[in-house]
Amino acid sequence: MAGNGVEKTSLEVTAMNFAYPGKPPFISNFNLSLQPGSRCLLIGANGAGKTTLLRILAGKHMVGGRDVVRVLGRSAFHDTSLVCGGELAYLGGSWSRTVGCAGEIPLQGDFSAEFMIFGVEGANPERRQKLIELLDIDLRWRMHKVSDGQRRRVQICMGLLQPFEVLLLDEITVDLDVVARLDLLEFFKEECEQRGACIVYATHIFDGLETWASHIAYVEDGTLKRAQLMSEVPELTVAKTLIKVVEPWLRREREEREKAAAVKALAPPAPRVQQSASSLWGSSRHMAYYR
C-alpha cells in the first residue's frame, strides 16, 4: 500500500491492442494490473502471444498511447530510465547471433565467466557473490567451451545483478537442471517478499509453481482469458497440481482451433480475379527475369 492509502501498482496494462506492420491485430483489448510483491505466471500455448506481450511490457515495442502500458507509473516504451536504471529488467531468449545460412548459433567467445559478470558496472558485491553461488557458476568457465545450461546461468546472473523492481521472464529456466531451477525460483520469491519486487514469468514448466505463484494469467490467441489470484483458481483445490489445471485449458483451445481449421477447409474458395493478357505477360516476364 502507498503512504496515502492508495494501492501502488507495479504494472498496469489498459485496453492494449497490438499488431505487427501489415498484419491483423495480434493482441486485443488486453488488461492486467499487478501490485508489488506479485509473482504472476503467464501461461498459454505456443504462439499465444506470451513473448510478444513480455517484449511490449519491457518497452521493446511501442503501442498507442503513453498510458496503455505503465511500469511503476511510467510509460514502458517512452521512459527509457526504467531499463537504464535497472528498475525494469527483461530476461528472455538465449545469447545467439545469425551467421549466414547457418542461422542462429550460440554467442561464443574466448573469455571467462568472471570477465562477463565482473564487467557489469555498479553491481553490489554481496548480491553478485550471492548470485554466483546460487547459480553454481565457476568463474573460470570459458564461454566458447561451456554447455547451453552453463551459458544460461551466466546470462541470468548478469541480468539479475541490478536490484529490479519489475522483472519479466521468458522461459529462462528451460536449460537449467532441477536444483538450479528451484534455487532460482526461491531467490525470486525472496525478492518479491523482502523487496516488494513484481515478476511476470512465462513458462511451460509447471513443477512446483502451485505455491510459488501469487497470480495466474492465461493467454489465448493474444486475448487474456483468465487473470486471477492462484488462491482463487477453483480447479486447483481439486487437481492439486498446476499441470492438471492447465492441461484441459490447452486441450480445449487446441480442439477449438482444429474445428475452426476444418470449417475453413470446407468453405468454398474465393473467386479468382481475372487478369488481362497484358498483365499476365508482364508478370511472366518479371518472373523469368529473376529465374
N, C-alpha and C positions, 0 to 999 in steps of 0.2 A: 504493500500500500504506500502511496505517496504521502508526504507530510501534510498536505492539505485535505486528506481524506478521499482523494480521487485515486482510483487504482491505476498504477503505472502500467503501460503496455510496452512490451519489448518489440513486438512485431504486429503490424496491422496491415491487412490486405482488404481493400474495399472495392467490390464490384469490378474486379480486374478482368479485362479481355486482352488476349494477345494472339497475334498471327504473324507468321513469317512472311516476308515480302512476296506478294503474288500468290499467297496460299489462303485458304479459308481459315476462319478463326480456329485456333488450336486450344486455347484456354478460354472458357466462357464464364462470366459472372462469378468469379472466384472470391470468396470471403473467408478470412481467417484472422483470429486475434489470439495472441499468446502473451501471458504475463511473465515477469521474471521468475526464474526457477522452473519453468515448464520444460519438459522433455517430450517432444512430440514425434511420434512415429509417422512417417509419410509412406503410405502403402498404396500399391497399385500394380497392375500387370505391366509387362514390358510395353513401352510405347504409350503409356497412360499420360505422360507429361511431367513426371516427377523431376527429372533432370532439368528440363526447361524451367519449371517452376522454381527450383532452387537457384538457378542462374539468374532469374528475374529478382528473387529476393536478395541475391548477392550484389545486385546493381550492375550486372553484366548485360542486361537487355533493358531498353527503355520502353515504358508503357505510357499511355496517355494520362497526363495529369500528375503533378507532383505529389498529390495526396493519396494516390491509388495504392502505392506500396511504401509504407513507412517503417523504418527501423529506428528504435529509440526516439521516436517522434520526428525523425528527419527522412527526407526522400532517399530511398535506397540508391537510386541512379544518380541523382543530381548532387548529393552531398558526398563528395569523394573522401572527406575526412573520416568517414565511418570505417573505410577499409585502411586508409593510410595510418590512422591512429590505432588500429588493431581492435576497435570495438566490434566490428563485424568481420567474421572470418568464414571462409568457404574452403572445404576440403572435398575434392571430388576428382574422379578420373585418375590417371596414372601419369608418371613422368614419361613422356614419349615425344618422338619427333617423326616427321614424314621424310622418307628417303626414297625418291624416285618411284619406281614400280614396286618397291618392297613394301610400301605403305607405312603404317605406324610401327615403329620399333622402340624398345625401351631407351630412354635418355641415359646414356652411359658416358663415363669419363674416368680417366685415371686420377681420381682424387679421393680423399678419405671422407668417411662419415664425420669425423671431427672437423675437417675443413668446412663442410657444408653447415653443420649445426652451429659451430662457434662463429661462423661468418654472419649470422643474423645479429644485427646491431640492436642494442638496447634490451637484450634478454636478461631477465633476472637469473643470476647464477643458481640459486636454490631451486627455482622452477625448472630450469634447464637440466640440472642434475636429477631431479625427480623424474622427469620425462625420459631421460636416458636410461635410468634404472627400470622404470615402469615398462618400457618397450624393449628392454633387454638388448640395447644397442652396443655393439663393440665399436668403439671409435676408430679402430684400425681397419674396419671394413673398407675395401676399395669399391667404388660404385660401379666399375665395369666388371666386377667379379662376383657380386652378390646375387642372391636369388630375388625373385619378384617380391616375396614376403619381407625380406630384409630391406630392400629398397623402399618398400611401402612404409616400413617403420621409421626410416629416416625422414621421409616426406611428411608423415604425421607429426613427428617430433618438431620439425621446423615450423609446421603450420600452427602448433599449439604453444609456441614459446611466448607469444604475447597473450596476456590475460583477457580474452574475449568477453564480450557481454552477450553477443548473439553468434551462435555457431551453426553453420549449415553443413551437413554431412551427406555425401552421396556415395553410398556403397563403399565406404573406406575400409571396412574390416574384412573384405572378401579374401584378401591374401594373407590374413593373419591366422595363426593357429588358435585353438580354443582358449588356452591360458592367456595369451596376449590380448585376445578379444575381450574376455571377461575382465581383465585388469583395466583395460582402456575404458570399458563401459562404467566401471566403478569410479574411475577418475572423473569421467563426465558427470556422473551423479553427484560427486562431491563438489564439483564446480558449480552445479546448479543449486545445491542445498546450502553451501557455505558462502558463495559469492553472488547468488541470485542470477546466474547466467541462464540463458534460454537457448535450447538446442532443438533443431529440426533435423531428424535423422531418416533418410530414405534407405530402405534395406529390404532384401528378400530373405534374410536370415533372421528367424524369429525366436530362436532358442534363448530362453532366459529373459525375454523382454516384457513378459507379463507384469512383473513387479518393478521393472526398471522405468518404463514409460509412465508419464502422467496423462498424456493425451494421445489420441489416435486420429489421423486424417486419412481417409480413403478416397483416392482419385480414380476416376474412370473416364477415359477419353477427354481429359482436360477439364472435367467437371468434378467439383468436390461433392461426393455422395454422402460422406459422413465426416463429422468433426465433433468429437466429444471426449469427455474425461474417460480414462481407462476404467475407472471405478463405476462408470455408468453404461458400460457395454454389457447388455443383458446376457448375450451368448457366452461371455467369459465365465460367468458363475456356473454354467453347466459344463462347458467344454474344458475349462481349467487351463488349457494351453492356447497360445495365440494362433498357432498354425491351424488348429481345428476351428478357430473362429473365422480366420481369413480365407481358408480354402473354399468354403461354399460361396463366398462373395466372388472370388476369382473364377470359379467354375460357372456360376450363373452368368457372369459377364462374358465368358467365352461362348457359352451356349447362345446368348443373345446375339453376339457378333456373328456366329456361324449361321444363325437363322436369317439375319439381315443380308448376309452374303448370298445365301441360297435364293432369297426373294429377288435380289438384284440380278442374279444369274438368269432367272426365269423371265425377267422383264424383257419386252420386245426391244430390239436395238433401235437406237436413234436413227432417224432418216439421214441418209448420206447427202451431203451437199454436192450438187453437180458442178463440175468445173468446166470452164471453156477449154477448147482445144489449145488456144494460145497459152493459157495459164499452165496446162499440163506440159506443153512443150518447154516452157520456161523452167518448170520445176525439174523436168528430166535433165535439161541442160545443166542446171545448178548441181544436181546430184552427180552427174558424170564428171563435172569439173573437179570435184573433191574425192573421186574414187582413187 
